[in-house]
Amino acid sequence: MQLVIIAGGKGTRLGLKDIPKPMVKIGDKPLLEHQIDLAKRYGVDEVFILSGHLASVIEEYFEDGSKFGVKIHHVVEPYPLGTAGSLKLLEGKLNDRFLVFYGDVVMDFDIASFIEFDKQYNSIGTTIIHPNDHPYDSDLLEINKNNKVTKVLPKPHQVGEYYQNLVNAAVYIFSPKIFEYIEEGISQDFGKHILSKVVEAGETLIGYKTPEYIKDMGTADRFEAVKNDFLTGKVARLNKQNKRPCIFLDRDGVINKDMGSKPLCKDFELLDGVADAIKSINKSDYLAVVVTNQPMIAKGFVTFEEVENTHKKMETLLGEQHAYLNGIYYCPHHPEKGFDGEIKELKINCECRKPKAGMLFRATKDLNIDLEHSWMIGDSQRDIEAGKNANCKTISIKEDFGADYIAQDLKDAVNYILKGVDNE
């Protein structure tokens, strides 16, 4: 597969004067070289670099790519064309599906898994999406249960709007058909202009969710953070090929106030200290994943849409406090019949309802979780049993259900786990 790297950034906010932003050093070599090394690791051997500002610096460093084991083509935009406008310069040169990186993004992810995922769909393209700690000022996407992008939400977002914390990570696989949606000679960006045009036209655009390390370095603070993450090995460590531990979280009574027998979005409230606790998980190598029984769907008390809206509100409120979840899994089933208005097809003895560990196993498959070094935090017997059934360590909130530790609240539980990690 061919790779296109959009490398026209100036780096003004980083105070760069003599080099373009993609040439800033991360460790002992330019960011652009790290990106090419990553692609080469997964078999990519042909790269198109789209540059503009100080393009000669890039051309002189990489030349034809032979020193780096790849074939490099340099294309210089005549004036700033934006991320999509510059790609239009390659129309006719890319005859099969191709990868796109932005040259100011520090990343290490399993490209092979991304390509295999993309092959499952007949789509115009696949974009990587992930949560971040500032969704309120990020371009967001919404996807359905089949991973199809249903809505593009460019920043700024409306006050009071609830959304999935799924940020466009600016890594794509596109079909050449994408060129039909890009006008020639006009400055256009994928996030602001093209993706919404594609979705509104009825094209199939797919979202690929991954917790791997993909972060832009657009500000001085972010640049220092990604440099530190690279030097400490975190960037490489979070590649999906490496198993990661997880902290599984029950929802009601652990993250939010219990909402009774009819849990409605309007009644959802975070418990005190929850955002700080989840933010601490985010800063560690642990994943933060919610696994929650929602039998009120099967009973007919609430709809799937109501639960999904509640989860959007949860993600939005957490994001406002710089916290995020790597996944939300819920079981809509209930084994007992006899409720007025119940959904008969959901009245089954399933494998996902806690105390069974189906949701934890599904998350493990999706995220390559190391269950042996993971934890389940809950406030009921079924939560603790689910954790044990998945071979996780367990923490119960306030009451003793035979867990490995009893915590006062989520913050206490997370502090206990992370303190233990620090002491290892």
C-alpha positions as CSV (number, residue, x, y, z in Angstrom):
1,M,0.0,0.0,0.0
2,Q,1.2,3.5,-0.8
3,L,1.5,6.2,1.8
4,V,0.8,9.9,1.5
5,I,2.2,12.2,4.2
6,I,0.8,15.7,4.3
7,A,3.7,17.8,5.5
8,G,3.0,21.4,4.8
9,G,2.8,22.6,8.5
10,K,4.8,25.7,9.5
11,G,5.2,25.1,13.2
12,T,4.6,28.7,14.1
13,R,3.2,27.8,17.6
14,L,6.3,25.8,18.2
15,G,8.5,28.8,17.4
16,L,10.1,27.0,14.4
17,K,11.9,29.3,11.9
18,D,14.4,27.2,9.9
19,I,12.5,23.9,9.5
20,P,8.9,22.9,8.7
21,K,6.9,21.3,11.5
22,P,7.3,17.7,10.3
23,M,11.1,18.0,10.5
24,V,11.1,18.8,14.3
25,K,13.2,16.2,16.2
26,I,11.5,13.6,18.4
27,G,14.4,11.8,20.1
28,D,17.3,11.6,17.6
29,K,15.5,12.1,14.3
30,P,12.7,14.1,12.6
31,L,9.1,13.2,13.2
32,L,8.7,12.6,9.5
33,E,11.4,9.9,9.6
34,H,9.7,8.2,12.5
35,Q,6.5,8.1,10.4
36,I,8.3,6.6,7.4
37,D,10.0,4.1,9.7
38,L,6.6,3.0,11.1
39,A,5.2,2.6,7.6
40,K,8.2,0.6,6.4
41,R,7.9,-1.7,9.4
42,Y,4.5,-2.8,8.0
43,G,5.7,-3.3,4.4
44,V,5.0,0.2,2.9
45,D,7.7,0.9,0.4
46,E,6.4,3.9,-1.6
47,V,5.8,7.3,0.0
48,F,4.4,10.6,-1.4
49,I,5.4,13.6,0.7
50,L,3.2,16.7,0.1
51,S,5.1,19.7,1.4
52,G,4.9,23.5,1.1
53,H,6.6,25.6,3.7
54,L,10.4,25.1,3.5
55,A,9.9,22.1,1.3
56,S,13.6,22.1,0.3
57,V,14.5,21.1,3.9
58,I,12.4,17.9,3.5
59,E,13.7,17.2,0.0
60,E,17.3,17.6,0.9
61,Y,17.0,15.4,3.9
62,F,15.1,12.5,2.4
63,E,16.1,12.8,-1.3
64,D,14.6,9.8,-3.2
65,G,14.3,7.7,-0.1
66,S,16.9,5.1,-1.0
67,K,18.8,5.8,2.2
68,F,15.7,5.0,4.2
69,G,14.7,1.8,2.3
70,V,11.7,3.3,0.5
71,K,10.8,5.2,-2.7
72,I,9.9,8.8,-2.0
73,H,8.1,11.2,-4.3
74,H,8.2,14.9,-3.4
75,V,5.2,17.1,-4.4
76,V,5.2,20.8,-3.4
77,E,2.0,22.7,-3.3
78,P,2.1,26.0,-5.1
79,Y,0.3,27.8,-2.3
80,P,-1.4,26.6,0.9
81,L,-4.1,24.1,-0.1
82,G,-5.1,22.5,3.2
83,T,-5.0,18.8,3.9
84,A,-7.4,17.8,1.2
85,G,-6.6,20.4,-1.4
86,S,-2.9,19.3,-1.4
87,L,-4.0,15.7,-1.8
88,K,-5.8,16.6,-5.0
89,L,-2.3,17.2,-6.5
90,L,-1.9,13.4,-6.5
91,E,-5.0,12.6,-8.5
92,G,-4.1,10.0,-11.2
93,K,-1.0,8.9,-9.3
94,L,-2.8,6.8,-6.8
95,N,-4.7,4.0,-8.4
96,D,-5.5,1.8,-5.4
97,R,-6.4,2.3,-1.8
98,F,-3.7,4.3,0.0
99,L,-2.7,5.5,3.5
100,V,-2.7,9.1,4.6
101,F,-0.7,10.5,7.6
102,Y,-0.6,14.1,8.8
103,G,3.1,15.1,9.2
104,D,2.6,16.7,12.6
105,V,1.2,13.6,14.4
106,V,3.3,11.4,16.7
107,M,2.1,7.8,16.3
108,D,2.8,4.1,16.7
109,F,0.0,1.8,15.7
110,D,-0.6,-1.6,14.2
111,I,-1.0,-0.7,10.5
112,A,-1.6,-4.3,9.5
113,S,-4.7,-4.4,11.8
114,F,-5.9,-1.1,10.3
115,I,-5.5,-2.4,6.8
116,E,-7.3,-5.7,7.6
117,F,-10.1,-3.8,9.2
118,D,-10.5,-1.6,6.1
119,K,-10.7,-4.6,3.9
120,Q,-13.9,-5.8,5.6
121,Y,-15.9,-2.9,4.2
122,N,-16.9,-1.7,0.7
123,S,-16.2,2.0,1.5
124,I,-14.7,5.2,0.2
125,G,-12.4,5.2,3.2
126,T,-11.6,4.4,6.8
127,T,-10.6,6.9,9.4
128,I,-9.0,6.2,12.7
129,I,-11.0,7.6,15.6
130,H,-10.2,7.6,19.3
131,P,-11.2,9.5,22.5
132,N,-9.1,12.4,23.8
133,D,-9.0,14.6,26.8
134,H,-10.3,17.7,25.0
135,P,-13.2,16.6,22.8
136,Y,-14.9,20.0,23.3
137,D,-12.4,21.7,20.9
138,S,-11.8,18.7,18.6
139,D,-13.4,17.6,15.3
140,L,-15.6,14.6,16.2
141,L,-17.4,11.8,14.4
142,E,-20.3,9.6,15.3
143,I,-20.5,6.0,14.2
144,N,-23.3,3.4,14.4
145,K,-23.0,-0.2,15.6
146,N,-21.6,-1.2,12.2
147,N,-18.8,1.3,12.5
148,K,-20.2,3.5,9.7
149,V,-19.8,7.2,10.2
150,T,-23.2,8.8,10.5
151,K,-22.3,12.3,11.5
152,V,-19.4,14.7,11.3
153,L,-19.2,17.3,14.1
154,P,-16.6,19.9,13.4
155,K,-15.6,22.2,16.2
156,P,-16.8,24.4,17.8
157,H,-19.7,22.4,19.3
158,Q,-23.0,23.7,20.5
159,V,-23.4,24.4,24.2
160,G,-25.6,21.6,25.7
161,E,-24.8,19.2,22.8
162,Y,-23.9,15.6,23.9
163,Y,-21.6,13.6,21.7
164,Q,-19.5,10.4,21.4
165,N,-15.9,11.3,22.3
166,L,-14.6,10.0,19.0
167,V,-12.0,12.3,17.6
168,N,-10.8,12.2,14.0
169,A,-7.2,11.1,14.5
170,A,-6.1,12.3,11.0
171,V,-5.0,8.9,9.8
172,Y,-6.9,7.5,6.8
173,I,-7.1,4.8,4.2
174,F,-8.9,6.2,1.1
175,S,-10.1,4.8,-2.2
176,P,-9.1,7.0,-5.2
177,K,-12.8,7.9,-5.3
178,I,-12.1,10.4,-2.6
179,F,-10.7,12.7,-5.3
180,E,-14.3,13.2,-6.7
181,Y,-15.1,15.2,-3.5
182,I,-12.1,17.5,-3.6
183,E,-12.1,20.6,-5.7
184,E,-8.9,21.5,-7.6
185,G,-6.9,24.6,-6.6
186,I,-9.0,25.4,-3.6
187,S,-7.8,25.2,0.1
188,Q,-9.8,22.5,1.8
189,D,-9.4,20.3,4.8
190,F,-10.7,16.8,5.5
191,G,-12.1,17.6,8.9
192,K,-13.9,20.8,8.0
193,H,-15.0,20.2,4.4
194,I,-14.5,16.7,2.9
195,L,-15.6,14.2,5.4
196,S,-19.0,15.8,5.9
197,K,-19.5,16.1,2.1
198,V,-18.7,12.4,1.8
199,V,-21.2,11.4,4.5
200,E,-23.9,13.7,3.3
201,A,-23.5,12.2,-0.2
202,G,-24.4,8.8,1.2
203,E,-20.9,7.3,0.8
204,T,-19.8,4.7,3.3
205,L,-17.1,6.1,5.5
206,I,-15.9,3.7,8.3
207,G,-14.5,4.6,11.7
208,Y,-11.7,2.4,13.2
209,K,-11.6,2.8,17.0
210,T,-8.2,2.2,18.6
211,P,-6.6,3.2,21.9
212,E,-3.1,3.3,20.3
213,Y,-0.8,6.3,20.5
214,I,-1.8,8.9,17.9
215,K,-1.4,12.5,19.0
216,D,-0.7,15.8,17.3
217,M,2.0,18.1,18.5
218,G,0.4,21.4,17.5
219,T,1.1,23.4,20.6
220,A,4.3,23.8,22.7
221,D,2.7,22.0,25.6
222,R,1.6,19.0,23.5
223,F,5.0,18.9,21.9
224,E,6.7,18.6,25.2
225,A,4.2,15.9,26.3
226,V,4.7,13.7,23.1
227,K,8.5,14.1,23.4
228,N,8.3,12.8,27.0
229,D,6.0,9.9,25.9
230,F,8.4,9.0,23.2
231,L,11.5,9.0,25.4
232,T,9.8,7.0,28.2
233,G,8.7,4.4,25.6
234,K,5.0,5.0,26.0
235,V,4.4,5.8,22.3
236,A,5.7,2.3,21.2
237,R,4.3,0.5,24.3
238,L,0.7,1.4,23.4
239,N,0.9,-0.3,20.0
240,K,-2.0,-2.8,19.7
241,Q,0.4,-5.6,19.2
242,N,1.3,-5.3,22.9
243,K,-1.2,-6.4,25.5
244,R,-2.4,-3.7,27.9
245,P,-4.0,-3.9,31.3
246,C,-7.5,-2.5,31.8
247,I,-9.6,-1.1,34.6
248,F,-13.1,-2.2,34.0
249,L,-15.8,0.0,35.5
250,D,-19.4,-0.7,36.3
251,R,-21.6,2.4,35.5
252,D,-24.5,3.1,37.9
253,G,-23.3,3.6,41.5
254,V,-19.6,3.7,40.4
255,I,-19.5,6.5,37.8
256,N,-22.9,8.1,38.2
257,K,-25.6,8.4,40.8
258,D,-28.0,5.5,40.6
259,M,-31.0,6.4,38.4
260,G,-33.5,3.7,39.6
261,S,-35.7,1.5,37.4
262,K,-36.0,4.1,34.5
263,P,-32.6,5.5,33.8
264,L,-33.1,8.6,31.6
265,C,-30.4,10.7,30.1
266,K,-31.7,13.9,31.7
267,D,-31.2,12.3,35.2
268,F,-27.6,11.3,34.6
269,E,-25.1,12.9,37.0
270,L,-21.4,12.1,37.6
271,L,-20.4,11.2,41.1
272,D,-17.9,13.5,42.8
273,G,-14.3,12.7,42.0
274,V,-15.1,10.3,39.1
275,A,-13.6,12.5,36.4
276,D,-10.4,12.9,38.3
277,A,-10.2,9.1,38.9
278,I,-10.7,8.3,35.2
279,K,-8.2,11.0,34.3
280,S,-5.6,9.2,36.5
281,I,-6.4,6.0,34.6
282,N,-5.9,7.9,31.3
283,K,-2.4,9.1,32.4
284,S,-1.3,5.5,33.2
285,D,-0.9,2.6,30.8
286,Y,-4.3,1.2,31.9
287,L,-7.3,1.3,29.6
288,A,-10.6,2.6,31.1
289,V,-13.6,0.6,29.9
290,V,-17.2,0.6,31.1
291,V,-19.1,-2.7,31.3
292,T,-22.7,-2.2,32.4
293,N,-25.9,-4.3,32.6
294,Q,-28.9,-2.4,31.1
295,P,-31.8,-4.8,31.5
296,M,-34.3,-1.9,31.4
297,I,-34.0,-2.1,27.6
298,A,-35.2,-5.7,27.6
299,K,-37.9,-4.9,30.1
300,G,-39.2,-2.1,27.8
301,F,-38.6,0.7,30.4
302,V,-36.0,2.5,28.2
303,T,-34.9,2.3,24.5
304,F,-31.5,1.6,23.0
305,E,-31.5,5.3,21.9
306,E,-32.0,6.5,25.5
307,V,-29.1,4.4,26.7
308,E,-26.9,5.6,23.8
309,N,-27.8,9.2,24.6
310,T,-27.0,8.7,28.3
311,H,-23.6,7.4,27.3
312,K,-23.0,10.4,25.0
313,K,-23.8,12.6,28.0
314,M,-21.4,10.6,30.2
315,E,-18.6,11.0,27.6
316,T,-19.3,14.7,27.2
317,L,-19.3,15.5,30.9
318,L,-16.1,13.5,31.4
319,G,-14.5,15.2,28.4
320,E,-15.3,18.6,29.9
321,Q,-13.1,17.6,32.8
322,H,-10.3,16.2,30.5
323,A,-11.2,12.5,31.1
324,Y,-12.2,9.8,28.6
325,L,-13.2,6.2,28.3
326,N,-11.6,3.7,25.9
327,G,-14.8,1.7,25.5
328,I,-18.4,1.4,26.6
329,Y,-20.0,-2.1,26.6
330,Y,-23.5,-2.7,27.7
331,C,-25.8,-5.8,28.0
332,P,-29.4,-5.1,27.0
333,H,-30.7,-8.5,28.0
334,H,-32.7,-9.9,30.9
335,P,-33.5,-13.6,31.5
336,E,-36.9,-13.2,33.3
337,K,-40.1,-12.7,31.4
338,G,-43.4,-11.2,32.4
339,F,-42.9,-7.4,32.2
340,D,-45.5,-5.2,30.4
341,G,-44.0,-3.9,27.2
342,E,-40.9,-6.1,27.3
343,I,-38.8,-6.8,24.2
344,K,-39.2,-10.6,23.8
345,E,-36.1,-11.1,21.6
346,L,-34.0,-9.6,24.4
347,K,-35.4,-11.9,27.1
348,I,-32.6,-14.4,26.9
349,N,-30.0,-16.1,29.0
350,C,-27.1,-14.4,27.3
351,E,-23.3,-14.6,27.8
352,C,-22.8,-10.8,28.3
353,R,-24.9,-10.1,31.3
354,K,-22.8,-9.9,34.5
355,P,-21.9,-11.9,36.5
356,K,-20.9,-13.6,33.2
357,A,-17.8,-12.1,31.7
358,G,-18.9,-11.7,28.1
359,M,-18.5,-8.0,28.0
360,L,-15.0,-8.2,29.5
361,F,-14.0,-10.9,26.9
362,R,-15.4,-8.8,24.0
363,A,-13.4,-5.8,25.1
364,T,-10.3,-8.0,25.5
365,K,-10.7,-9.1,21.9
366,D,-11.3,-5.6,20.6
367,L,-8.4,-3.9,22.6
368,N,-5.9,-6.8,23.2
369,I,-6.3,-6.6,27.0
370,D,-4.1,-8.4,29.5
371,L,-6.8,-9.7,31.8
372,E,-4.4,-11.2,34.3
373,H,-3.1,-7.7,35.2
374,S,-6.5,-6.0,34.9
375,W,-9.1,-4.9,37.5
376,M,-12.9,-4.8,37.8
377,I,-14.4,-2.1,40.0
378,G,-18.1,-2.4,40.9
379,D,-20.7,-1.9,43.6
380,S,-22.5,-5.3,43.4
381,Q,-21.9,-9.0,43.8
382,R,-22.4,-9.6,40.1
383,D,-19.7,-7.0,39.2
384,I,-17.1,-8.8,41.4
385,E,-18.1,-12.2,40.1
386,A,-17.7,-11.0,36.5
387,G,-14.3,-9.7,37.3
388,K,-13.3,-13.0,38.8
389,N,-14.8,-15.0,35.9
390,A,-12.5,-13.0,33.6
391,N,-9.4,-13.7,35.9
392,C,-9.2,-10.0,36.9
393,K,-8.5,-8.6,40.4
394,T,-11.5,-6.9,41.9
395,I,-12.5,-3.9,44.0
396,S,-15.9,-3.3,45.5
397,I,-17.3,0.1,46.4
398,K,-18.2,0.5,50.1
399,E,-19.5,-3.1,50.7
400,D,-17.7,-6.4,50.9
401,F,-18.6,-8.8,48.1
402,G,-15.5,-10.9,48.4
403,A,-13.3,-8.5,46.4
404,D,-9.6,-8.1,46.7
405,Y,-10.1,-4.6,48.1
406,I,-13.0,-2.5,49.4
407,A,-12.8,1.2,48.4
408,Q,-14.9,4.2,49.5
409,D,-15.4,5.4,45.9
410,L,-13.9,5.3,42.5
411,K,-11.1,7.7,43.3
412,D,-10.0,5.6,46.2
413,A,-10.1,2.4,44.1
414,V,-8.0,3.9,41.3
415,N,-5.5,5.3,43.7
416,Y,-5.1,1.9,45.3
417,I,-4.5,0.3,41.9
418,L,-2.0,2.9,40.6
419,K,-0.2,3.0,44.0
420,G,0.4,-0.7,43.7
421,V,1.8,-0.3,40.2
422,D,4.1,2.4,41.4
423,N,5.4,0.2,44.2
424,E,6.1,-2.8,41.9
